[in-house]
């Protein structure tokens, strides 16, 4: 069964959302296959674009442990998508499969397909470095490099030779402004990033990820260690990034999924239990495990 997470766009302040489509499930979930209803201030979504990320019957694990079993899921271009579920259900493993970060573990294995733009990520095209540029990642805890604030932002731009040296200062400023950090660091760009607060370090890492102009941004609980004010800044930024980018967000915060994600997938015990429009998943889930999770009985 293929779970297709369809469009959730932010355009001029109006969110455009379409529910998940699950081919082959017409009799069980007929409303998932019908057009999204038009709510007050929310326009019906245009026809969905082809998926930019896709898994087909993907099973993966480390050594003797199977972490995910037979996951089939799609993420549409230009959407914000959440992955939720209790600790240990495989959320981060799934996320890291899309840009081959799991491959850094010598015990990692996978069966089935994990695709970016229609090609299996393990096929070698693009190579892992280019794949990780186009499918960027922001981690749970800030991980600035041991170099200046300015050099942190343009580290990937330099490595991939995306801009000439004379333009690097402008690139750094543009992306620091994009994440709302420029005013705080404009007069200390040569300082160590470790002198910034934790929230500022995470914004710096976001600026670094965006500077290489990715197509997809994977976010592994990016606000879990941040204060509410910085969390609000990050969420507002994420909403501005679509439809140019596709975002996939792992979060334990159901309210956050409701605020930023058009569609949500729920994992439990290594299985994809349910996927669809975030409003439906959180307010009217169809599967017993999802009901238990969103009501706080498990997880």
C-alpha positions in Angstrom: 0.0 0.0 0.0 1.4 3.4 -1.0 0.8 6.3 1.3 1.1 9.5 -0.8 1.5 12.7 1.2 0.1 15.4 -0.9 0.6 19.2 -1.1 0.7 21.6 1.8 1.7 25.0 0.5 2.2 28.4 2.1 1.5 31.2 -0.4 0.9 34.7 0.7 -0.2 33.5 4.1 -2.9 31.1 2.8 -2.1 27.4 3.5 -3.1 25.0 0.7 -3.6 21.4 1.8 -4.7 18.2 0.2 -5.3 15.0 2.0 -3.2 11.8 1.7 -4.1 9.5 -1.1 -3.8 5.7 -0.5 -4.3 3.8 -3.7 -6.1 0.5 -3.2 -7.9 1.7 -0.1 -11.0 3.2 -1.6 -13.5 1.0 0.3 -11.7 1.5 3.7 -10.9 5.2 3.5 -13.1 6.7 0.8 -12.7 10.3 2.0 -8.9 10.1 1.6 -9.4 9.8 -2.1 -11.8 12.7 -2.5 -10.8 16.3 -3.2 -9.8 18.4 -0.1 -12.7 20.5 1.1 -12.3 24.3 0.9 -12.3 25.8 4.4 -12.6 29.5 5.2 -9.5 31.2 4.0 -8.0 28.0 2.6 -8.1 27.3 -1.1 -8.3 23.7 -2.5 -4.9 22.4 -3.5 -3.9 22.3 -7.2 -3.1 18.8 -8.7 -0.3 17.1 -6.8 3.1 17.1 -8.2 5.1 13.9 -8.5 6.8 12.7 -5.3 10.4 14.0 -4.7 11.0 11.4 -2.0 9.6 7.9 -2.0 10.1 4.6 -0.2 8.7 1.3 -1.6 8.5 -1.7 0.8 11.6 -0.4 2.6 12.9 -2.5 5.4 16.0 -1.4 7.3 18.0 -1.9 10.4 21.4 -2.2 12.1 23.1 -5.5 12.6 20.6 -8.1 13.8 17.9 -5.5 14.7 15.2 -4.5 12.2 14.1 -0.9 12.8 11.6 -0.4 10.0 9.5 -3.0 8.2 8.0 -2.6 4.7 7.5 1.2 4.7 5.9 2.6 1.5 5.5 6.4 1.6 5.8 9.4 -0.7 6.5 13.1 -0.1 5.3 15.6 -2.7 7.5 18.4 -3.9 7.0 21.8 -2.2 5.2 20.4 0.9 5.9 20.3 4.6 5.5 16.8 6.0 5.7 15.6 9.6 6.8 12.2 10.9 5.5 11.4 14.3 5.6 8.4 16.7 7.0 7.3 20.0 10.7 7.1 20.7 12.4 4.1 19.0 9.7 3.6 16.3 12.2 4.4 13.5 11.5 8.0 12.7 15.1 9.2 12.5 16.2 6.0 10.7 13.6 6.7 8.0 14.6 10.3 7.8 18.3 9.6 7.5 17.7 7.0 4.8 16.8 9.7 2.3 20.3 11.2 2.2 22.2 8.1 3.2 23.3 9.3 6.6 22.6 5.8 7.9 25.4 4.5 5.6 27.9 6.0 8.0 27.2 3.0 10.3 28.9 -0.1 9.1 26.1 -2.3 10.5 23.3 -0.5 8.6 21.4 -2.6 6.0 18.3 -2.0 3.8 16.0 -3.9 1.5 13.4 -2.3 -0.7 13.7 1.1 -2.4 14.4 4.6 -1.1 14.2 7.1 -3.9 15.0 10.8 -4.6 13.5 12.2 -7.8 12.7 8.7 -9.0 16.2 7.2 -8.6 17.2 4.9 -5.7 19.6 6.9 -3.5 22.0 3.9 -3.4 22.4 3.9 -7.2 25.3 6.3 -7.0 23.6 9.1 -9.0 23.9 11.6 -7.5 26.9 10.6 -5.4 26.5 10.7 -1.6 28.1 14.2 -1.2 25.9 15.7 -3.9 22.9 13.9 -2.6 23.5 15.4 0.9 23.7 18.8 -0.7 20.4 18.5 -2.5 18.8 16.6 0.4 20.1 18.6 3.4 19.7 17.9 7.1 19.3 19.8 10.4 19.8 17.7 13.5 18.2 17.7 16.9 21.1 19.5 18.6 23.1 22.3 17.0 26.3 21.2 15.4 28.3 24.3 14.3 31.7 23.7 12.9 34.9 24.8 14.7 35.3 27.9 12.5 34.0 31.4 12.4 30.3 32.3 12.2 30.7 33.5 8.6 32.7 30.4 7.6 30.1 28.1 9.1 27.4 29.6 6.8 29.5 29.2 3.6 31.3 25.9 4.5 29.1 23.9 2.1 29.1 26.6 -0.5 32.9 26.5 -0.5 33.1 22.7 -0.5 30.7 22.4 -3.5 32.2 25.5 -5.3 28.8 27.0 -5.6 30.0 30.6 -5.5 33.2 32.5 -6.2 35.3 33.7 -3.2 34.3 37.3 -3.8 30.6 36.4 -3.3 30.9 34.4 -0.1 30.4 37.4 2.2 27.2 38.2 0.4 26.0 34.6 0.6 26.7 34.5 4.4 24.8 37.8 4.9 21.8 36.7 2.8 21.3 33.4 4.6 21.9 34.9 8.1 19.2 37.4 7.3 17.0 34.7 6.0 17.0 32.9 9.4 16.8 36.2 11.4 20.3 36.0 12.8 22.0 38.8 11.0 21.3 41.6 13.5 22.7 39.5 16.3 26.0 38.6 14.6 26.7 41.3 12.0 29.4 42.8 14.1 31.1 39.5 15.1 31.1 37.3 12.0 34.7 36.3 12.8 33.7 35.1 16.3 33.4 31.4 17.3 29.9 30.1 16.9 30.2 28.4 20.3 29.8 31.9 21.8 26.3 32.0 20.5 23.3 30.7 22.5 21.9 27.3 21.7 19.0 28.8 19.8 21.3 31.0 17.8 23.5 28.0 17.0 20.6 26.1 15.6 19.6 29.1 13.5 23.2 29.2 12.2 23.0 25.5 11.3 19.7 26.3 9.4 21.5 29.1 7.6 24.3 26.7 6.7 21.9 24.1 5.4 20.0 26.6 3.3 23.1 28.2 1.8 23.8 25.3 -0.4 20.4 25.6 -2.0 19.0 22.2 -1.3 15.8 20.8 -2.9 14.8 19.0 0.3 15.5 19.7 3.9 15.2 17.0 6.5 14.7 18.1 10.1 15.3 15.7 13.0 13.5 17.3 15.9 15.2 20.7 15.2 13.4 22.6 18.0 13.5 20.0 20.8 16.3 21.8 22.7 15.1 25.3 22.0 13.1 27.8 24.0 9.5 28.7 22.9 10.5 32.0 21.4 13.2 30.5 19.2 10.9 27.6 18.3 8.4 30.1 17.0 11.1 31.7 14.9 12.1 28.4 13.4 8.6 27.4 12.7 7.9 30.7 11.0 11.0 30.3 8.8 9.9 26.7 7.8 6.6 28.0 6.5 8.4 30.5 4.2 10.5 27.8 2.6 7.8 26.1 0.6 7.0 25.6 -2.2 10.6 26.1 -3.2 11.8 23.4 -0.8 10.3 20.1 0.3 10.5 19.7 4.1 10.3 16.5 6.1 10.1 17.1 9.9 10.5 14.5 12.6 8.9 15.8 15.8 7.5 14.5 19.1 5.5 17.7 19.4 2.0 17.1 18.0 1.1 20.8 18.3 4.1 21.6 16.2 3.1 19.1 13.5 -0.3 20.8 13.5 1.1 24.2 13.2 3.5 23.7 10.3 2.9 20.4 8.5 0.3 19.8 5.8 0.6 16.1 6.0 1.7 13.7 8.7 2.9 10.0 8.8 2.6 8.0 12.1 5.1 5.3 12.8 4.7 2.7 15.5 6.9 -0.2 16.4 8.8 0.1 13.0 5.6 0.2 10.9 3.9 2.9 9.0 0.5 2.9 10.6 -1.3 5.8 9.1 -0.5 8.8 6.8 -2.7 11.7 5.6 -3.6 15.3 6.1 -2.3 16.5 9.5 -5.7 17.8 10.6 -7.2 14.4 10.1 -4.4 12.5 11.7 -4.4 14.6 14.8 -8.2 15.2 15.1 -9.8 12.1 13.6 -7.2 9.2 13.3 -8.5 6.0 11.8 -6.2 3.4 13.3 -6.3 2.4 17.0 -2.6 2.9 17.5 -2.8 6.4 16.1 -5.7 7.2 18.4 -3.7 6.0 21.4 -0.7 8.0 20.4 -2.4 11.4 19.7 -4.5 11.0 22.9 -1.3 10.4 25.0 -2.1 6.7 26.0 1.2 5.5 24.3 4.5 7.2 23.5 
